[in-house]
Amino acid sequence: MATPIIAPFPASRLRRLRRSANIRAMVSETNLTPANLIWPIFVTEVPGADGEIASMPGVERLTLDGARRAAERAMRLSIPAICIFPHSDQALRTEDCARAWDPDNIGNLAIRAVKEVAPELVVMTDIALDPYNANGHDGLVVDGEILNDETVEALVRMALVQAECGADVLGPSDMMDGRIGALRAALEREGHKHVAILSYAAKFASAFYGPFRDAVGASGRLVGDKKTYQINPANRGEAIRCVARDLAEGADMVMVKPGMPYLDICRAVKDEFGAPTFAYQVSGEYAMLEGAIRNGWLSREAMLESLLGFRRAGCDGVLSYFAPSVAEMLA
Ligand SMILES: NCc1[nH]cc(CCC(=O)O)c1CC(=O)O
């Protein structure tokens, strides 16, 4: 950035350009539009499990019909993309995670349902085994170890089925090594060369995922933690290396996750690589803002301000549970 020349006071009065809404609009450096939003939704196959998620007030698990309505709502609000997260039957979660590549699992049914009603809407998916895993981990667990290479093979099977069902963008959120290269090669080989990969490249081992694990029914199951595969929140250099690696393996877009406590990483990633960069304002960030808003401790402006912060930090877009309410506010 060029160093701005500032005349000494009173020649320079920075308040001149803050005097009215229109003059502020003229010099606004960043903006937030619905095009910057990706809306994550939860879809359940369990009768009676639809409805509000206690730790995410205002966010619901949807039925397939609810997912169709959400897709139509996204289109009406000019939100370009939704991201589908499955809530599967607990009784069908196994150690081999075989349902992850079942074409009729709830995530895949939801992809097809959404594409039926909104073929233009970009459908993003999650690639990780946790929604179908008996022990809540993103990878296969044998004798307490999260296996890397075997998990990558399972993720490839899962991804190909999602692509077959019509997914436009795959979101590997598992943090295994080598998965981007393996996914990209398999997609090319199997006739899905146009399917994009938005890698959860800099995904930290965070306490802010708690409400999400409630939403997908993984909270009570998770044995231990995810620190052997997700990044230590103390590490910035490692996050940059992860992004470099995933881009080199063929990721089309990259993500930083969580969002608000990691805006320095967003800025560094955008400056370093210039690739399409997204942040995930995760469930815990949503819960703390929405909780405070519902208690009257914060105004809804806080939600807009938080999202603008991602834009200022260099993000092209944000996955946010606030997406539909923000798009409504912006309309
Ligand atoms: N594959 C797991 C996954 N995919 C997205 C999220 C979190 C999203 C959120 O908190 O909103 C997680 C949770 C985790 O890693 O435990």
The ligand as an SDF file (V2000), in Angstrom:
LIG
                    3D

 16 16  0  0  0  0  0  0  0  0999 V2000
  -15.5230  -32.1680    9.5620 N   0  0  0  0  0  0  0  0  0  0  0  0
  -15.8390  -31.5140   10.6750 C   0  0  0  0  0  0  0  0  0  0  0  0
  -16.2970  -30.1120   10.5940 C   0  0  0  0  0  0  0  0  0  0  0  0
  -16.7050  -29.4650    9.4620 N   0  0  0  0  0  0  0  0  0  0  0  0
  -17.0990  -28.1810    9.8540 C   0  0  0  0  0  0  0  0  0  0  0  0
  -16.9050  -28.0610   11.2280 C   0  0  0  0  0  0  0  0  0  0  0  0
  -17.1810  -26.9050   12.1340 C   0  0  0  0  0  0  0  0  0  0  0  0
  -18.0700  -25.8500   11.6340 C   0  0  0  0  0  0  0  0  0  0  0  0
  -18.6340  -24.9880   12.7050 C   0  0  0  0  0  0  0  0  0  0  0  0
  -18.2450  -25.0430   13.8920 O   0  0  0  0  0  0  0  0  0  0  0  0
  -19.5250  -24.1970   12.3660 O   0  0  0  0  0  0  0  0  0  0  0  0
  -16.3870  -29.2720   11.6820 C   0  0  0  0  0  0  0  0  0  0  0  0
  -16.1370  -29.5330   13.1210 C   0  0  0  0  0  0  0  0  0  0  0  0
  -14.9060  -30.1800   13.5690 C   0  0  0  0  0  0  0  0  0  0  0  0
  -13.8630  -30.1140   12.9230 O   0  0  0  0  0  0  0  0  0  0  0  0
  -14.9900  -30.7850   14.6210 O   0  0  0  0  0  0  0  0  0  0  0  0
  1  2  1  0
  2  3  1  0
  3  4  1  0
  3 12  2  0
  4  5  1  0
  5  6  2  0
  6  7  1  0
  6 12  1  0
  7  8  1  0
  8  9  1  0
  9 10  2  0
  9 11  1  0
 12 13  1  0
 13 14  1  0
 14 15  2  0
 14 16  1  0
M  END
$$$$
